[in-house]
């Protein structure tokens, strides 16, 4: 394996969407189309990353912040590459980018039934927040 981790660019969006579609437990919405992702990347430069083996995309993550807290979205690694530390390496690159911006806490959103993802995040020292509830509203 020739692992290379680099900044997520708008050109990586369509391959990343294909990757995420094949990662169980990742929910995509219209906000994950190429144009909204390009806007997200422009608002959060140098914070999102992709992992490559040669010319093949094997992992991707979106990362950004609101000035106070960081957020990771859609960290996915191709199934045949899991268990090799690629997800953790992507998360660590995001953590370093957030810290460089002065952000000292990061949040993730995981579907409750995605037990593999919950185990992964807890393995890399993320903790469930039992005192918070996530509420959402569609604005359309």
TIMI-2910 file (N, C-alpha, C, CB; in pm, 1 decimal, decimal comma, always signed):
<rs>
+----------+----------+----------+----------+----------+----------+----------+----------+----------+----------+----------+----------+------+
!      n_x !      n_y !      n_z !     ca_x !     ca_y !     ca_z !      c_x !      c_y !      c_z !     cb_x !     cb_y !     cb_z ! resn !
+----------+----------+----------+----------+----------+----------+----------+----------+----------+----------+----------+----------+------+
!    +85,2 !   -117,9 !     +0,0 !     +0,0 !     +0,0 !     +0,0 !    +89,8 !   +124,3 !     +0,0 !    -97,0 !     -0,2 !   +123,5 !  Unk !
!    +54,7 !   +218,4 !    -85,3 !   +126,0 !   +346,2 !    -95,9 !    +32,6 !   +456,5 !    -45,8 !   +172,8 !   +374,1 !   -244,5 !  Unk !
!    +18,1 !   +469,5 !    +87,1 !    -77,2 !   +562,4 !   +146,6 !    -29,1 !   +706,0 !   +133,6 !   -100,5 !   +528,2 !   +293,2 !  Unk !
!   -118,3 !   +789,3 !    +80,8 !    -93,3 !   +933,8 !    +75,5 !   -219,4 !  +1002,6 !   +127,8 !    -57,1 !   +982,5 !    -72,0 !  Unk !
!   -201,6 !  +1091,5 !   +224,7 !   -313,1 !  +1172,3 !   +273,3 !   -288,1 !  +1314,1 !   +227,4 !   -328,3 !  +1164,2 !   +429,6 !  Unk !
!   -390,9 !  +1372,3 !   +164,6 !   -376,4 !  +1509,1 !   +115,9 !   -506,5 !  +1586,2 !   +135,8 !   -335,7 !  +1510,0 !    -32,8 !  Unk !
!   -498,2 !  +1717,2 !   +116,1 !   -614,5 !  +1803,4 !   +131,9 !   -724,2 !  +1763,8 !    +33,1 !   -575,4 !  +1950,8 !   +112,4 !  Unk !
!   -847,0 !  +1765,2 !    +81,8 !   -965,9 !  +1737,6 !     +0,6 !   -988,1 !  +1857,6 !    -91,0 !  -1092,9 !  +1710,0 !    +90,7 !  Unk !
!   -996,6 !  +1835,1 !   -221,2 !  -1020,8 !  +1942,1 !   -317,6 !  -1157,8 !  +1921,5 !   -381,6 !   -908,9 !  +1946,1 !   -426,0 !  Unk !
!  -1213,8 !  +2025,4 !   -443,2 !  -1342,5 !  +2006,8 !   -510,7 !  -1339,6 !  +1894,9 !   -615,3 !  -1384,5 !  +2136,3 !   -576,7 !  Unk !
!  -1225,1 !  +1870,4 !   -676,3 !  -1214,0 !  +1763,3 !   -775,8 !  -1229,5 !  +1624,7 !   -713,8 !  -1080,3 !  +1772,5 !   -847,2 !  Unk !
!  -1210,0 !  +1616,4 !   -582,8 !  -1224,1 !  +1488,6 !   -513,1 !  -1369,1 !  +1456,4 !   -477,1 !  -1139,9 !  +1489,4 !   -387,5 !  Unk !
!  -1458,2 !  +1551,1 !   -499,1 !  -1595,0 !  +1536,7 !   -448,6 !  -1668,9 !  +1416,9 !   -507,0 !  -1672,9 !  +1661,8 !   -477,6 !  Unk !
!  -1671,3 !  +1401,9 !   -638,4 !  -1746,9 !  +1290,0 !   -696,3 !  -1690,1 !  +1154,7 !   -653,0 !  -1746,8 !  +1299,7 !   -849,2 !  Unk !
!  -1556,9 !  +1135,3 !   -655,4 !  -1507,2 !  +1007,3 !   -601,9 !  -1539,5 !   +988,9 !   -453,6 !  -1356,6 !   +997,6 !   -622,2 !  Unk !
!  -1536,2 !  +1096,2 !   -375,9 !  -1569,3 !  +1085,3 !   -233,3 !  -1715,2 !  +1046,8 !   -215,0 !  -1540,0 !  +1217,6 !   -160,4 !  Unk !
!  -1804,0 !  +1106,0 !   -292,1 !  -1945,9 !  +1070,3 !   -282,9 !  -1964,7 !   +922,3 !   -314,5 !  -2030,9 !  +1157,2 !   -379,2 !  Unk !
!  -1897,1 !   +872,3 !   -418,9 !  -1905,2 !   +729,0 !   -451,5 !  -1854,3 !   +644,2 !   -335,2 !  -1824,0 !   +697,6 !   -579,4 !  Unk !
!  -1743,6 !   +686,3 !   -273,3 !  -1690,1 !   +614,5 !   -157,6 !  -1792,9 !   +613,0 !    -45,4 !  -1558,2 !   +679,0 !   -109,0 !  Unk !
!  -1845,5 !   +731,7 !    -11,3 !  -1939,9 !   +741,1 !    +99,7 !  -2065,7 !   +658,5 !    +75,3 !  -1977,6 !   +885,8 !   +123,5 !  Unk !
!  -2110,6 !   +651,3 !    -50,9 !  -2228,9 !   +570,2 !    -82,7 !  -2205,9 !   +423,2 !    -51,8 !  -2266,7 !   +586,6 !   -229,7 !  Unk !
!  -2080,4 !   +380,8 !    -54,9 !  -2046,0 !   +241,2 !    -28,6 !  -2001,6 !   +217,1 !   +115,1 !  -1937,2 !   +196,9 !   -122,6 !  Unk !
!  -2009,0 !   +318,7 !   +198,6 !  -1975,4 !   +305,2 !   +340,8 !  -2105,3 !   +297,5 !   +420,1 !  -1886,3 !   +424,9 !   +390,5 !  Unk !
!  -2133,7 !   +179,5 !   +473,8 !  -2255,1 !   +164,8 !   +552,5 !  -2250,7 !   +262,0 !   +669,4 !  -2271,8 !    +19,1 !   +602,3 !  Unk !
!  -2366,4 !   +318,8 !   +699,6 !  -2375,4 !   +409,0 !   +814,0 !  -2352,6 !   +555,6 !   +782,2 !  -2278,4 !   +367,5 !   +915,7 !  Unk !
!  -2315,8 !   +588,7 !   +658,6 !  -2302,1 !   +729,8 !   +621,2 !  -2428,3 !   +769,8 !   +547,2 !  -2173,9 !   +755,0 !   +533,0 !  Unk !
!  -2495,0 !   +872,1 !   +596,9 !  -2616,8 !   +921,8 !   +534,2 !  -2587,6 !  +1046,1 !   +453,2 !  -2723,7 !   +951,0 !   +639,1 !  Unk !
!  -2618,9 !  +1041,3 !   +325,5 !  -2597,3 !  +1156,1 !   +238,1 !  -2728,9 !  +1228,1 !   +213,5 !  -2534,1 !  +1112,4 !   +104,6 !  Unk !
!  -2718,7 !  +1358,3 !   +187,9 !  -2836,2 !  +1441,2 !   +163,3 !  -2802,9 !  +1537,3 !    +48,8 !  -2879,4 !  +1519,4 !   +293,0 !  Unk !
!  -2898,3 !  +1620,9 !     +8,5 !  -2866,9 !  +1720,4 !    -95,1 !  -2751,8 !  +1813,5 !    -56,5 !  -2989,9 !  +1803,1 !   -125,2 !  Unk !
!  -2724,7 !  +1829,4 !    +72,4 !  -2612,5 !  +1912,4 !   +116,4 !  -2478,6 !  +1848,7 !    +82,5 !  -2621,1 !  +1937,5 !   +266,3 !  Unk !
!  -2480,1 !  +1723,4 !    +36,9 !  -2357,7 !  +1652,6 !     +1,4 !  -2336,3 !  +1645,1 !   -149,0 !  -2360,3 !  +1513,6 !    +59,2 !  Unk !
!  -2402,9 !  +1731,5 !   -222,5 !  -2380,4 !  +1741,7 !   -366,6 !  -2253,0 !  +1822,8 !   -391,4 !  -2503,2 !  +1807,6 !   -438,2 !  Unk !
!  -2198,6 !  +1816,2 !   -512,3 !  -2072,4 !  +1885,4 !   -539,7 !  -2070,6 !  +2034,9 !   -506,8 !  -2038,9 !  +1868,4 !   -682,3 !  Unk !
!  -2174,1 !  +2109,0 !   -540,4 !  -2171,7 !  +2253,4 !   -513,9 !  -2168,5 !  +2285,6 !   -363,9 !  -2293,4 !  +2319,6 !   -577,7 !  Unk !
!  -2255,7 !  +2227,8 !   -281,7 !  -2246,2 !  +2255,8 !   -137,7 !  -2113,0 !  +2211,5 !    -76,8 !  -2360,0 !  +2187,2 !    -64,6 !  Unk !
!  -2058,4 !  +2099,5 !   -125,4 !  -1929,1 !  +2056,0 !    -72,1 !  -1820,4 !  +2155,0 !   -111,3 !  -1893,7 !  +1914,4 !   -122,7 !  Unk !
!  -1823,5 !  +2206,7 !   -233,9 !  -1724,5 !  +2306,8 !   -275,7 !  -1733,3 !  +2431,2 !   -187,4 !  -1745,3 !  +2345,2 !   -424,2 !  Unk !
!  -1854,6 !  +2473,0 !   -152,0 !  -1872,8 !  +2588,5 !    -62,9 !  -1815,4 !  +2556,7 !    +74,7 !  -2023,3 !  +2626,9 !    -51,5 !  Unk !
!  -1842,2 !  +2436,7 !   +125,0 !  -1790,5 !  +2395,3 !   +255,8 !  -1638,4 !  +2396,2 !   +256,2 !  -1842,7 !  +2255,5 !   +292,9 !  Unk !
!  -1578,4 !  +2340,8 !   +152,1 !  -1432,2 !  +2337,6 !   +144,0 !  -1374,2 !  +2478,3 !   +138,5 !  -1387,3 !  +2257,7 !    +21,3 !  Unk !
!  -1439,3 !  +2568,2 !    +66,3 !  -1390,8 !  +2707,2 !    +56,2 !  -1402,6 !  +2779,2 !   +190,7 !  -1470,0 !  +2784,6 !    -52,3 !  Unk !
!  -1505,7 !  +2747,7 !   +267,2 !  -1523,7 !  +2810,7 !   +400,1 !  -1428,5 !  +2753,8 !   +504,8 !  -1667,8 !  +2792,6 !   +447,8 !  Unk !
!  -1376,3 !  +2635,6 !   +479,2 !  -1289,9 !  +2565,4 !   +574,6 !  -1163,2 !  +2516,1 !   +502,9 !  -1366,2 !  +2445,5 !   +640,5 !  Unk !
!  -1084,0 !  +2605,5 !   +447,2 !   -968,9 !  +2561,6 !   +367,2 !   -865,8 !  +2485,3 !   +450,2 !   -902,4 !  +2681,7 !   +301,7 !  Unk !
!   -812,4 !  +2380,4 !   +389,0 !   -706,2 !  +2303,3 !   +451,8 !   -748,5 !  +2216,9 !   +568,1 !   -602,2 !  +2393,6 !   +497,1 !  Unk !
!   -878,5 !  +2190,6 !   +582,2 !   -927,0 !  +2116,5 !   +698,8 !   -981,2 !  +1978,1 !   +665,4 !  -1033,9 !  +2195,6 !   +767,4 !  Unk !
!  -1018,6 !  +1954,1 !   +542,0 !  -1074,7 !  +1825,0 !   +500,7 !   -968,1 !  +1747,7 !   +423,3 !  -1203,9 !  +1844,4 !   +413,7 !  Unk !
!   -974,6 !  +1614,0 !   +431,4 !   -866,0 !  +1533,8 !   +376,1 !   -916,4 !  +1409,6 !   +303,3 !   -771,0 !  +1493,1 !   +486,1 !  Unk !
!   -831,7 !  +1360,1 !   +213,5 !   -856,7 !  +1235,7 !   +142,2 !   -735,5 !  +1144,7 !   +160,0 !   -885,7 !  +1262,0 !     -9,1 !  Unk !
!   -759,4 !  +1014,0 !   +152,1 !   -652,9 !   +914,4 !   +158,8 !   -651,4 !   +838,5 !    +26,8 !   -672,8 !   +817,0 !   +280,3 !  Unk !
!   -532,1 !   +816,0 !    -23,7 !   -513,2 !   +753,4 !   -154,7 !   -414,6 !   +638,4 !   -144,2 !   -464,2 !   +856,4 !   -258,0 !  Unk !
!   -438,6 !   +535,2 !   -222,2 !   -340,6 !   +428,9 !   -244,8 !   -310,7 !   +435,2 !   -393,3 !   -393,9 !   +284,2 !   -199,5 !  Unk !
!   -195,6 !   +495,4 !   -425,8 !   -167,8 !   +522,0 !   -566,5 !   -272,6 !   +619,0 !   -617,8 !   -167,0 !   +390,4 !   -650,6 !  Unk !
!   -342,9 !   +583,0 !   -722,6 !   -446,6 !   +669,1 !   -779,0 !   -586,3 !   +637,1 !   -732,9 !   -442,5 !   +661,6 !   -925,4 !  Unk !
!   -600,1 !   +550,5 !   -632,3 !   -732,5 !   +510,1 !   -584,8 !   -768,4 !   +580,4 !   -455,6 !   -738,4 !   +359,4 !   -564,9 !  Unk !
!   -885,3 !   +645,1 !   -454,1 !   -935,9 !   +706,2 !   -331,5 !   -982,1 !   +595,6 !   -237,7 !  -1052,1 !   +806,0 !   -361,5 !  Unk !
!   -926,2 !   +594,6 !   -116,7 !   -962,0 !   +489,3 !    -21,0 !  -1021,3 !   +544,5 !   +107,8 !   -840,5 !   +405,8 !    +11,7 !  Unk !
!  -1019,4 !   +678,7 !   +124,1 !  -1077,0 !   +739,2 !   +243,3 !  -1099,0 !   +887,6 !   +223,1 !   -987,7 !   +715,4 !   +364,1 !  Unk !
!  -1196,2 !   +941,2 !   +295,2 !  -1225,9 !  +1084,5 !   +285,2 !  -1297,6 !  +1130,3 !   +410,5 !  -1311,3 !  +1115,3 !   +159,8 !  Unk !
!  -1275,6 !  +1257,5 !   +444,3 !  -1343,1 !  +1317,9 !   +558,9 !  -1359,6 !  +1467,1 !   +534,1 !  -1264,0 !  +1292,4 !   +690,3 !  Unk !
!  -1474,2 !  +1519,4 !   +573,6 !  -1498,1 !  +1663,2 !   +573,2 !  -1476,8 !  +1715,0 !   +714,5 !  -1641,7 !  +1697,4 !   +521,6 !  Unk !
!  -1412,0 !  +1830,8 !   +726,1 !  -1384,2 !  +1889,3 !   +857,2 !  -1396,7 !  +2040,3 !   +846,5 !  -1242,7 !  +1848,7 !   +908,7 !  Unk !
!  -1453,1 !  +2100,2 !   +948,6 !  -1464,0 !  +2246,0 !   +952,7 !  -1492,1 !  +2292,0 !  +1094,0 !  -1573,9 !  +2295,7 !   +857,6 !  Unk !
!  -1509,7 !  +2421,9 !  +1108,3 !  -1540,6 !  +2475,5 !  +1240,7 !  -1623,1 !  +2602,1 !  +1226,8 !  -1411,6 !  +2503,7 !  +1320,4 !  Unk !
!  -1684,0 !  +2640,8 !  +1339,0 !  -1767,0 !  +2760,8 !  +1342,1 !  -1699,7 !  +2874,1 !  +1418,9 !  -1902,3 !  +2729,3 !  +1404,1 !  Unk !
!  -1569,8 !  +2858,7 !  +1445,8 !  -1497,2 !  +2957,0 !  +1524,3 !  -1483,1 !  +2916,9 !  +1670,3 !  -1565,6 !  +3089,7 !  +1515,0 !  Unk !
!  -1566,7 !  +2824,7 !  +1715,1 !  -1561,4 !  +2776,8 !  +1854,1 !  -1536,8 !  +2627,1 !  +1861,7 !  -1691,0 !  +2810,8 !  +1926,8 !  Unk !
!  -1609,8 !  +2552,1 !  +1781,0 !  -1604,9 !  +2406,3 !  +1784,6 !  -1581,0 !  +2351,2 !  +1644,7 !  -1735,1 !  +2348,7 !  +1843,6 !  Unk !
!  -1509,0 !  +2238,1 !  +1640,9 !  -1485,3 !  +2169,8 !  +1514,7 !  -1588,8 !  +2062,1 !  +1491,3 !  -1346,1 !  +2109,8 !  +1511,8 !  Unk !
!  -1603,6 !  +2023,4 !  +1365,0 !  -1699,8 !  +1921,4 !  +1325,7 !  -1638,2 !  +1833,5 !  +1218,2 !  -1831,5 !  +1985,4 !  +1275,5 !  Unk !
!  -1650,8 !  +1701,8 !  +1236,8 !  -1610,5 !  +1606,7 !  +1135,0 !  -1736,5 !  +1546,4 !  +1075,4 !  -1516,7 !  +1496,7 !  +1193,3 !  Unk !
!  -1735,3 !  +1530,1 !   +943,8 !  -1849,1 !  +1472,4 !   +872,6 !  -1799,8 !  +1365,8 !   +775,0 !  -1928,8 !  +1582,5 !   +797,5 !  Unk !
!  -1870,7 !  +1258,9 !   +766,4 !  -1852,6 !  +1156,8 !   +662,9 !  -1712,2 !  +1098,0 !   +657,8 !  -1885,6 !  +1214,8 !   +529,6 !  Unk !
!  -1652,6 !  +1068,3 !   +771,7 !  -1525,3 !   +997,7 !   +763,5 !  -1556,4 !   +856,1 !   +716,9 !  -1448,6 !   +998,1 !   +901,9 !  Unk !
!  -1504,9 !   +822,7 !   +599,7 !  -1527,3 !   +689,9 !   +543,9 !  -1399,0 !   +633,4 !   +487,2 !  -1634,9 !   +694,1 !   +436,2 !  Unk !
!  -1379,8 !   +504,5 !   +506,0 !  -1266,0 !   +431,7 !   +450,2 !  -1321,8 !   +311,6 !   +375,3 !  -1164,0 !   +387,5 !   +562,3 !  Unk !
!  -1269,2 !   +289,4 !   +255,3 !  -1313,2 !   +176,0 !   +174,9 !  -1301,2 !    +48,0 !   +256,8 !  -1230,6 !   +165,5 !    +44,3 !  Unk !
!  -1400,4 !    -39,0 !   +246,9 !  -1410,7 !   -157,1 !   +332,8 !  -1284,3 !   -242,7 !   +330,6 !  -1529,3 !   -241,1 !   +290,8 !  Unk !
!  -1223,3 !   -259,9 !   +215,4 !  -1106,6 !   -347,6 !   +207,3 !   -978,9 !   -283,3 !   +260,7 !  -1085,1 !   -389,8 !    +64,7 !  Unk !
!   -987,3 !   -158,5 !   +307,5 !   -872,5 !    -89,8 !   +366,6 !   -891,7 !    -62,2 !   +515,7 !   -846,9 !    +40,5 !   +293,5 !  Unk !
!  -1004,1 !   -103,1 !   +571,1 !  -1030,2 !    -75,2 !   +712,3 !   -940,3 !   -157,5 !   +802,9 !  -1176,1 !   -102,7 !   +745,5 !  Unk !
!   -918,7 !   -105,3 !   +923,2 !   -835,8 !   -174,7 !  +1019,9 !   -686,9 !   -150,4 !  +1002,0 !   -862,9 !   -319,8 !  +1012,6 !  Unk !
!   -650,8 !    -56,4 !   +915,7 !   -509,6 !    -27,2 !   +889,3 !   -466,9 !   +110,0 !   +942,2 !   -482,6 !    -34,7 !   +740,1 !  Unk !
!   -554,9 !   +176,0 !  +1018,1 !   -520,4 !   +305,8 !  +1075,0 !   -548,7 !   +424,9 !   +985,4 !   -378,4 !   +306,5 !  +1110,4 !  Unk !
!   -613,9 !   +401,9 !   +872,0 !   -639,3 !   +510,9 !   +777,1 !   -742,8 !   +607,3 !   +832,8 !   -686,4 !   +455,3 !   +641,7 !  Unk !
!   -849,8 !   +556,0 !   +890,6 !   -951,3 !   +642,8 !   +950,7 !   -892,5 !   +726,8 !  +1062,1 !  -1067,7 !   +560,1 !  +1004,0 !  Unk !
!   -811,8 !   +664,4 !  +1146,2 !   -748,1 !   +738,1 !  +1255,2 !   -652,1 !   +843,4 !  +1200,3 !   -673,4 !   +641,7 !  +1348,9 !  Unk !
!   -578,3 !   +810,7 !  +1095,5 !   -485,9 !   +908,2 !  +1035,9 !   -562,0 !  +1027,3 !   +978,2 !   -400,8 !   +841,7 !   +925,8 !  Unk !
!   -675,9 !  +1001,7 !   +915,0 !   -757,6 !  +1111,9 !   +862,4 !   -808,7 !  +1198,4 !   +976,6 !   -876,3 !  +1057,7 !   +779,3 !  Unk !
!   -859,2 !  +1133,8 !  +1082,1 !   -910,1 !  +1209,9 !  +1197,1 !   -797,8 !  +1293,3 !  +1259,6 !   -971,5 !  +1114,2 !  +1303,2 !  Unk !
!   -679,5 !  +1235,4 !  +1273,7 !   -567,6 !  +1309,4 !  +1332,9 !   -527,2 !  +1430,1 !  +1249,1 !   -448,1 !  +1217,8 !  +1350,5 !  Unk !
!   -533,9 !  +1418,2 !  +1116,6 !   -503,7 !  +1534,3 !  +1031,1 !   -606,9 !  +1644,6 !  +1054,9 !   -502,1 !  +1493,3 !   +880,4 !  Unk !
!   -733,4 !  +1605,0 !  +1070,3 !   -838,1 !  +1703,0 !  +1100,7 !   -813,5 !  +1767,4 !  +1236,6 !   -976,9 !  +1636,5 !  +1097,8 !  Unk !
!   -780,2 !  +1686,4 !  +1335,7 !   -753,4 !  +1739,0 !  +1470,0 !   -641,1 !  +1843,0 !  +1464,8 !   -716,0 !  +1623,8 !  +1567,3 !  Unk !
!   -533,9 !  +1812,3 !  +1392,6 !   -420,8 !  +1905,2 !  +1383,0 !   -461,9 !  +2034,6 !  +1313,3 !   -303,9 !  +1839,8 !  +1307,7 !  Unk !
!   -542,4 !  +2024,3 !  +1208,2 !   -588,2 !  +2143,7 !  +1137,3 !   -676,1 !  +2229,8 !  +1228,0 !   -665,4 !  +2104,5 !  +1009,7 !  Unk !
!   -763,1 !  +2165,7 !  +1305,8 !   -849,1 !  +2239,9 !  +1398,7 !   -765,7 !  +2307,2 !  +1507,2 !   -953,5 !  +2146,2 !  +1462,6 !  Unk !
!   -670,5 !  +2235,0 !  +1564,0 !   -585,7 !  +2293,5 !  +1667,6 !   -506,0 !  +2412,0 !  +1614,1 !   -490,8 !  +2188,2 !  +1723,9 !  Unk !
!   -461,6 !  +2404,4 !  +1490,2 !   -387,8 !  +2515,4 !  +1429,2 !   -474,9 !  +2640,4 !  +1417,7 !   -335,6 !  +2475,1 !  +1290,7 !  Unk !
!   -606,8 !  +2621,2 !  +1416,1 !   -702,1 !  +2732,2 !  +1410,8 !   -748,1 !  +2775,2 !  +1550,3 !   -823,0 !  +2693,1 !  +1326,6 !  Unk !
!   -693,6 !  +2713,9 !  +1653,8 !   -730,6 !  +2748,8 !  +1790,3 !   -856,0 !  +2680,7 !  +1841,0 !   -748,4 !  +2894,4 !  +1800,3 !  Unk !
!   -900,8 !  +2577,2 !  +1771,9 !  -1020,8 !  +2503,5 !  +1811,8 !   -979,2 !  +2392,4 !  +1907,9 !  -1096,0 !  +2444,7 !  +1686,8 !  Unk !
!  -1045,4 !  +2384,9 !  +2023,9 !  -1003,8 !  +2288,1 !  +2124,5 !  -1104,6 !  +2176,6 !  +2150,6 !   -976,4 !  +2358,8 !  +2251,4 !  Unk !
!  -1212,8 !  +2170,8 !  +2074,1 !  -1310,3 !  +2061,8 !  +2090,2 !  -1370,2 !  +2033,4 !  +1953,6 !  -1422,7 !  +2098,5 !  +2195,3 !  Unk !
!  -1391,4 !  +1904,4 !  +1928,4 !  -1448,9 !  +1862,8 !  +1800,4 !  -1567,0 !  +1770,2 !  +1826,3 !  -1342,2 !  +1792,4 !  +1711,4 !  Unk !
!  -1669,5 !  +1782,3 !  +1741,9 !  -1790,5 !  +1700,8 !  +1751,7 !  -1807,3 !  +1618,4 !  +1624,5 !  -1915,2 !  +1789,7 !  +1776,0 !  Unk !
!  -1873,2 !  +1505,2 !  +1639,5 !  -1910,7 !  +1421,8 !  +1526,1 !  -2057,0 !  +1382,7 !  +1543,8 !  -1818,6 !  +1295,1 !  +1514,7 !  Unk !
!  -2118,1 !  +1344,8 !  +1434,1 !  -2255,1 !  +1294,8 !  +1436,8 !  -2252,3 !  +1151,7 !  +1383,7 !  -2352,2 !  +1386,1 !  +1352,0 !  Unk !
!  -2301,9 !  +1058,1 !  +1464,5 !  -2300,9 !   +916,6 !  +1427,3 !  -2440,9 !   +861,4 !  +1449,5 !  -2194,3 !   +835,8 !  +1510,0 !  Unk !
!  -2491,5 !   +788,1 !  +1350,7 !  -2619,6 !   +721,8 !  +1369,2 !  -2608,8 !   +623,3 !  +1484,7 !  -2664,3 !   +650,1 !  +1239,7 !  Unk !
!  -2706,8 !   +622,9 !  +1574,7 !  -2703,1 !   +535,7 !  +1692,6 !  -2687,4 !   +388,0 !  +1656,5 !  -2829,3 !   +554,4 !  +1774,4 !  Unk !
!  -2743,8 !   +346,7 !  +1543,4 !  -2736,2 !   +205,7 !  +1505,3 !  -2606,0 !   +169,8 !  +1433,1 !  -2853,6 !   +170,8 !  +1417,5 !  Unk !
!  -2518,1 !   +266,1 !  +1411,1 !  -2390,5 !   +240,0 !  +1344,7 !  -2286,8 !   +199,2 !  +1450,1 !  -2342,4 !   +365,8 !  +1264,7 !  Unk !
!  -2297,9 !    +77,4 !  +1496,1 !  -2214,9 !    +28,8 !  +1606,2 !  -2066,6 !    +26,1 !  +1571,8 !  -2259,4 !   -109,0 !  +1646,8 !  Unk !
!  -2032,9 !     -7,0 !  +1447,5 !  -1891,5 !     -9,6 !  +1407,9 !  -1831,0 !   +130,4 !  +1417,4 !  -1876,1 !    -65,0 !  +1264,1 !  Unk !
!  -1905,3 !   +230,8 !  +1371,2 !  -1854,0 !   +368,5 !  +1378,8 !  -1845,0 !   +415,4 !  +1523,3 !  -1943,8 !   +464,2 !  +1298,2 !  Unk !
!  -1943,7 !   +383,8 !  +1603,3 !  -1938,6 !   +422,9 !  +1744,6 !  -1816,9 !   +361,0 !  +1812,7 !  -2067,9 !   +380,6 !  +1817,6 !  Unk !
!  -1788,4 !   +235,0 !  +1782,8 !  -1671,8 !   +168,8 !  +1841,7 !  -1542,6 !   +235,3 !  +1794,1 !  -1670,9 !    +18,5 !  +1805,9 !  Unk !
!  -1535,7 !   +268,8 !  +1664,2 !  -1416,5 !   +335,6 !  +1610,8 !  -1392,2 !   +467,5 !  +1682,9 !  -1431,1 !   +360,0 !  +1459,4 !  Unk !
!  -1495,2 !   +551,3 !  +1691,0 !  -1477,3 !   +683,4 !  +1751,1 !  -1441,5 !   +672,2 !  +1899,4 !  -1604,5 !   +767,5 !  +1733,8 !  Unk !
!  -1503,1 !   +580,6 !  +1968,6 !  -1468,2 !   +563,6 !  +2109,7 !  -1326,0 !   +510,3 !  +2124,6 !  -1567,5 !   +468,9 !  +2178,5 !  Unk !
!  -1281,3 !   +428,7 !  +2030,5 !  -1144,5 !   +377,3 !  +2032,1 !  -1042,0 !   +490,7 !  +2019,3 !  -1124,8 !   +275,5 !  +1918,9 !  Unk !
!  -1077,8 !   +597,1 !  +1947,7 !   -983,5 !   +709,1 !  +1933,0 !  -1021,7 !   +825,9 !  +2025,0 !   -979,2 !   +756,8 !  +1785,7 !  Unk !
!  -1082,0 !   +789,5 !  +2138,3 !  -1105,5 !   +880,5 !  +2251,7 !  -1216,2 !   +984,3 !  +2232,2 !   -980,1 !   +951,9 !  +2282,3 !  Unk !
!  -1315,5 !   +953,9 !  +2151,7 !  -1437,2 !  +1034,9 !  +2147,9 !  -1533,7 !   +974,1 !  +2249,4 !  -1500,8 !  +1039,7 !  +2002,3 !  Unk !
!  -1613,9 !  +1056,4 !  +2312,4 !  -1703,4 !  +1009,8 !  +2417,6 !  -1846,4 !  +1053,2 !  +2389,1 !  -1658,0 !  +1062,5 !  +2554,3 !  Unk !
!  -1942,7 !   +962,8 !  +2411,4 !  -2083,6 !  +1001,8 !  +2394,2 !  -2120,6 !  +1111,4 !  +2493,6 !  -2177,1 !   +879,4 !  +2412,2 !  Unk !
!  -2204,6 !  +1201,6 !  +2450,3 !  -2254,5 !  +1308,3 !  +2537,4 !  -2398,2 !  +1273,8 !  +2574,2 !  -2245,6 !  +1449,8 !  +2467,5 !  Unk !
!  -2415,7 !  +1214,2 !  +2686,0 !  -2548,9 !  +1173,7 !  +2730,6 !  -2632,4 !  +1292,8 !  +2776,5 !  -2537,8 !  +1072,3 !  +2843,1 !  Unk !
!  -2567,1 !  +1406,2 !  +2802,1 !  -2638,4 !  +1523,9 !  +2851,6 !  -2688,6 !  +1614,3 !  +2739,1 !  -2548,6 !  +1603,1 !  +2943,7 !  Unk !
!  -2666,7 !  +1577,3 !  +2615,0 !  -2710,7 !  +1658,6 !  +2501,8 !  -2805,4 !  +1579,9 !  +2412,7 !  -2590,4 !  +1707,8 !  +2420,7 !  Unk !
!  -2894,1 !  +1650,2 !  +2347,8 !  -2981,5 !  +1592,9 !  +2246,2 !  -2961,1 !  +1671,4 !  +2118,4 !  -3131,3 !  +1595,0 !  +2290,8 !  Unk !
!  -2949,9 !  +1603,2 !  +2006,9 !  -2938,5 !  +1668,4 !  +1876,2 !  -3079,0 !  +1688,9 !  +1821,4 !  -2850,8 !  +1583,7 !  +1776,9 !  Unk !
!  -3109,6 !  +1812,1 !  +1787,7 !  -3237,8 !  +1845,2 !  +1727,2 !  -3210,8 !  +1909,1 !  +1591,6 !  -3321,5 !  +1940,3 !  +1819,1 !  Unk !
!  -3292,9 !  +1881,3 !  +1493,8 !  -3273,9 !  +1934,1 !  +1358,4 !  -3404,2 !  +1991,0 !  +1305,6 !  -3221,3 !  +1824,7 !  +1263,6 !  Unk !
!  -3390,7 !  +2081,2 !  +1210,4 !  -3508,1 !  +2138,0 !  +1142,5 !  -3470,1 !  +2165,9 !   +997,9 !  -3558,4 !  +2269,2 !  +1213,6 !  Unk !
!  -3553,3 !  +2121,6 !   +905,3 !  -3534,8 !  +2157,1 !   +765,0 !  -3586,2 !  +2297,1 !   +742,0 !  -3606,3 !  +2057,0 !   +672,0 !  Unk !
!  -3512,1 !  +2375,9 !   +668,1 !  -3549,1 !  +2515,9 !   +645,2 !  -3620,5 !  +2539,0 !   +511,5 !  -3425,4 !  +2602,3 !   +651,2 !  Unk !
!  -3653,3 !  +2434,7 !   +441,3 !  -3723,6 !  +2454,3 !   +313,1 !  -3872,0 !  +2437,6 !   +325,7 !  -3672,3 !  +2358,5 !   +209,7 !  Unk !
+----------+----------+----------+----------+----------+----------+----------+----------+----------+----------+----------+----------+------+
</rs>
